[in-house]
Amino acid sequence: MAEPSTFTAPSVRLAVPDDGPALGELDRSTWSTLHAVQPRPQPPYAPFFDDRHRPEGILVAEDVNPVGETVLAGYVRVVPPTPLACNAHVRQIQGLAVAGWARGRGIGRSLIRTACAAARADGANRLTLRVLGHNAPARALYEAEGFTVEGVLRGEFFLGGRYVDDVLMGRPLSP
């Protein structure tokens, strides 16, 4: 396997409807109680895109996998948190996944940075998210990208036999 320094930055683009099957597979392959509050997906699998989860709310990262193919390596879902006009200045990350083979290559960071830029270009001045308290790698990445903890819902979820905090994070999108 090549050294990380030989990897190029991933390409990030807006999702298209044809990405649905690959995104569904990525979602299933990365499922973990570290970040998921829903049970593990079981067949028959629901489509990745539906009326509430549309391609225009998803940014995808493409990168070269270990066998040399350019494939989807990750995604981030960035959408308005509510349909309210008084909340139109905010966007929320409602999903982030990076393929196991692609971790440690800067894909999550590229997705977050592109999400910030896209939200800013869409008129937002604030980006928020929720992350499980025990997901230390995700929390460290978000903090490194300027997110701060704005609230904690203690013991909000019962996962794997224990109570887990729901951590609310946010950051301004000023230039």
Secondary structure as GFF3:
##gff-version 3
##sequence-region A 1 175
A	DSSP	three_ten_helix	4	6	.	.	.	ID=ss1
A	DSSP	beta_strand	11	14	.	.	.	ID=ss2
A	DSSP	three_ten_helix	17	19	.	.	.	ID=ss3
A	DSSP	alpha_helix	20	30	.	.	.	ID=ss4
A	DSSP	three_ten_helix	55	57	.	.	.	ID=ss5
A	DSSP	beta_strand	58	64	.	.	.	ID=ss6
A	DSSP	beta_strand	70	79	.	.	.	ID=ss7
A	DSSP	three_ten_helix	85	87	.	.	.	ID=ss8
A	DSSP	beta_strand	90	98	.	.	.	ID=ss9
A	DSSP	three_ten_helix	100	102	.	.	.	ID=ss10
A	DSSP	alpha_helix	107	121	.	.	.	ID=ss11
A	DSSP	beta_strand	126	132	.	.	.	ID=ss12
A	DSSP	alpha_helix	136	144	.	.	.	ID=ss13
A	DSSP	beta_strand	148	159	.	.	.	ID=ss14
A	DSSP	beta_strand	162	172	.	.	.	ID=ss15
###
